[in-house]
Amino acid sequence: MIEISVNTAIAKSNIVPPFSLSSLSATFPFSTQHVLSRIFLSHPRQHSYFSIFHTGSVISRSSGSVQDIERSFYWLRSFLAPFNLELSTHYAVLNIVASSDIAPALNLPTLSRHLPHCSYDPSPSLSVGGYEHYVNCITFRFHKAKPRYTALIFPSGNVIFTGFKTIDKLRLYISKFSSILSETILNHPEVLAK
C-alpha cells in the first residue's frame, strides 16, 4: 500500500441566516488583502485557518486529515456562538491536497516524453512571500473533465495530488497513477535519474 500524507483539506460551510457580522468584525476586523474582504481566524491548538466572508460563507483550511475539518468546524461553531452566529452543521470538502513518495528519483524531461496526459515546463516561477521560486515538476492530469484531479511530479519522486474531495477517491487515483508510472518506468528505464 502506498503511504499518503494529507497536507491540507479545504472545506466550505455557511453561517446560518439571518446573521450580522458586526459584533465579530468589531473584534476581528475584515481584512482587505487580495481582492476579497474577509475575517481571518485560526484555531489556537490546531493548524486550521478560516476565512469568513460578508456573504456568510466560511472556508476552512485544515492540515493533517479530513477529520481535522470536522474538529475545526466544531471549534468554530463554539467560537462563533458568543457573537450570536450559528455555523451550519453541513460542509462540503472542496479540495484535498496530499503527497506521496511514489517513485525513485526521476529524469523529468525524459519522463514527460513517455507519460501520457502531462505537461512539463520547468521555467515558470512561483512567487511566495515576495521571493521567486523555480518550479521543476511535471503536471499530470488524470482527465480533462471536472473534477480536475492533478498530480505534480517532482525530480525526487515525490508527487503532490490535488483536486480530490474524498480520501477514497484520492486512494483510487493514486493507485491508478502508481500503475501508470510503474509501467512507464518498466518500459522506459531511462526515465529514472542516474
VOGU-3710 file (C-alpha; in Angstrom, 3 decimals, decimal comma):
1> mieisvntai> 0,000/0,000/0,000  1,262/3,455/-0,919  1,845/5,795/2,018  -0,106/9,058/1,683  0,333/12,228/3,696  -2,608/14,649/3,627  -1,084/18,138/3,549  -4,281/20,153/3,726  -8,008/19,760/3,343  -10,147/22,721/2,302
11> aksnivppfs> -13,863/22,815/3,039  -16,747/25,271/2,828  -19,654/25,900/5,170  -22,021/28,816/5,845  -23,264/30,900/8,719  -26,984/30,280/9,132  -29,066/33,329/8,075  -30,198/35,764/9,208  -26,923/36,973/10,650  -24,903/40,088/11,311
21> lsslsatfpf> -21,126/40,032/11,342  -20,862/43,443/13,057  -20,030/42,132/16,553  -17,493/39,662/15,153  -15,894/42,263/12,885  -15,639/44,699/15,812  -13,275/42,213/17,497  -11,780/40,677/14,334  -11,779/43,353/11,600  -12,261/42,488/7,967
31> stqhvlsrif> -9,019/42,219/6,016  -8,813/43,747/2,574  -5,860/41,657/1,444  -6,127/40,415/-2,088  -9,402/41,389/-3,734  -11,822/39,898/-1,224  -12,670/41,291/2,162  -12,771/38,624/4,850  -12,249/37,904/8,529  -9,328/35,585/9,274
41> lshprqhsyf> -9,455/33,295/12,308  -7,211/30,446/13,361  -7,686/27,548/15,731  -5,309/28,069/18,686  -4,183/24,425/19,016  -4,712/23,047/15,552  -3,357/24,151/12,195  -6,771/25,284/10,973  -7,475/28,638/9,388  -10,812/30,192/8,499
51> sifhtgsvis> -11,951/32,908/6,138  -15,384/34,360/6,862  -16,874/36,432/4,048  -19,602/39,125/4,112  -21,947/36,610/2,459  -21,646/34,239/5,428  -19,530/31,733/3,507  -16,821/30,127/5,609  -13,728/28,471/4,128  -11,683/26,172/6,367
61> rssgsvqdie> -8,097/25,232/5,618  -7,185/22,329/7,864  -3,932/20,458/7,803  -3,417/16,846/8,680  -6,589/14,990/7,809  -10,185/15,216/6,695  -11,150/14,536/10,336  -9,467/17,858/11,162  -12,190/19,582/9,128  -14,897/18,230/11,417
71> rsfywlrsfl> -12,908/19,158/14,545  -12,123/22,637/13,247  -15,748/23,382/12,295  -16,841/22,092/15,727  -14,394/24,553/17,335  -15,590/27,394/15,081  -19,254/26,725/15,982  -18,383/27,171/19,680  -16,212/30,201/18,931  -18,978/31,985/16,958
81> apfnlelsth> -21,792/31,312/19,461  -20,966/34,293/21,772  -21,166/36,541/18,675  -24,745/35,270/18,052  -23,603/33,447/14,914  -24,598/29,896/14,091  -22,406/27,871/11,764  -24,221/25,279/9,663  -23,607/21,649/10,615  -23,154/20,866/6,906
91> yavlnivass> -19,979/21,416/4,948  -18,528/20,407/1,600  -14,943/19,324/1,031  -13,549/21,446/-1,809  -10,038/20,062/-2,137  -7,727/17,558/-0,504  -4,021/18,041/-1,166  -1,817/15,046/-0,389  1,711/13,909/-1,117  3,469/10,597/-1,513
101> diapalnlpt> 6,990/9,393/-2,283  5,794/7,200/-5,108  8,962/6,650/-7,153  12,742/6,866/-7,005  14,458/9,988/-8,378  13,211/10,810/-11,870  14,552/12,469/-15,013  11,606/14,779/-15,691  12,423/15,829/-19,281  12,643/12,168/-20,308
111> lsrhlphcsy> 9,618/11,109/-18,261  7,493/13,857/-19,819  8,050/12,348/-23,282  6,704/8,964/-22,174  3,995/9,826/-19,661  0,525/10,457/-21,131  -1,686/13,432/-20,191  1,161/15,543/-18,861  2,884/18,845/-19,412  6,393/19,880/-18,462
121> dpspslsvgg> 7,628/23,436/-18,372  10,362/23,890/-15,775  10,726/27,623/-16,377  7,731/29,120/-14,542  8,453/30,543/-11,156  6,191/30,780/-8,170  6,103/33,961/-6,119  5,823/33,246/-2,397  6,388/35,908/0,215  7,923/38,279/-2,319
131> yehyvncitf> 10,512/35,714/-3,454  10,552/33,933/-6,794  10,931/30,147/-6,647  11,868/27,925/-9,579  9,286/25,182/-10,044  10,539/21,998/-11,648  7,712/19,492/-11,918  5,540/17,619/-14,386  1,813/18,302/-14,263  -0,158/15,110/-14,866
141> rfhkakpryt> -3,905/15,408/-15,442  -5,975/12,301/-14,916  -8,636/13,572/-17,346  -9,816/16,836/-18,893  -13,313/16,784/-17,404  -14,191/18,189/-13,998  -13,344/17,478/-11,286  -9,739/18,124/-12,304  -7,583/15,619/-10,477  -3,916/16,527/-10,833
151> alifpsgnvi> -0,552/15,057/-9,867  2,553/17,247/-9,642  5,627/15,040/-10,125  8,973/16,262/-8,760  12,517/15,043/-9,615  12,803/13,459/-6,141  9,945/11,054/-6,952  7,639/12,912/-4,596  4,173/13,532/-6,035  1,560/16,033/-4,832
161> ftgfktidkl> -2,065/15,192/-5,628  -4,734/17,914/-5,771  -8,406/18,310/-6,625  -9,851/15,422/-4,618  -12,921/15,638/-2,393  -12,739/12,239/-0,677  -9,907/10,105/0,657  -11,365/7,040/-1,106  -11,215/8,791/-4,492  -7,714/10,028/-3,703
171> rlyiskfssi> -6,509/6,495/-2,878  -8,121/5,114/-6,052  -6,408/7,657/-8,301  -3,061/7,342/-6,524  -3,233/3,612/-7,195  -4,056/4,270/-10,874  -1,221/6,773/-11,133  1,229/4,401/-9,460  0,360/1,723/-12,041  0,832/4,155/-14,937
181> lsetilnhpe> 4,159/5,369/-13,550  5,408/1,830/-12,790  4,559/0,717/-16,325  6,304/3,769/-17,780  9,438/3,072/-15,702  9,375/-0,608/-16,713  9,043/0,198/-20,426  11,395/3,222/-20,342  14,027/2,775/-17,593  15,781/5,902/-18,867
191> vlak> 13,140/7,963/-17,021  14,967/7,161/-13,758  17,577/9,705/-12,714  21,135/8,429/-12,836
//
